[in-house]
Amino acid sequence: MTLAANAGCITWEGTNGEFKMTDPDEVARRWGERKSKPNMNYDKLSRALRYYYDKNIMTKVHGKRYAYKFDFHGIAQALQPHPTESTMYKYPTDLPYVQSYHAHQQKVNFVSPHPPSMPVTSSNFFGHATPYWSSQTGGIYPNPNHL
């Protein structure tokens, strides 16, 4: 917009990010040229600008025809690096606030988040074995012809 070549079709309005298209058809043609869309017109351009509205990069100035305003806060947010998927799903103990939360729980005598380990011996862990089926034949099918 600051190039002298663009002065005939788009100009700044003040110093707060507001600009006005003085020749919206020429702006649309140049935008289409830049985006490799030779059939671009202002109607299509105004629909394409909705993307920038949704991202809070710019807004339409109400009450002024062909006037728009950049949202510098929205631009700064859009330029922030977004976390990758691997950093979005960290295990909760990797997060600094979780440790202090668990430490607080232990101070007020809540149950520990990790149960104590259970001793396991090589002897029969489950006690003596009892048959599941209480039939005298000892199997599911009392008649051998069912096999």
Secondary structure, 3 states (H helix, E strand, C coil): CCCHHHCCCEEECCCCCEEEECCHHHHHHHHHHHCCCCCCCHHHHHHHCHHHHHCCCEEECCCCCCEEEECHHHHHHHHCCCCCHHHHCCCHHHCHHHHHHHHHHHHCCCCCCCCCCCCCCCCCCCCCCCCCCCCCCCCCCCCHHHC
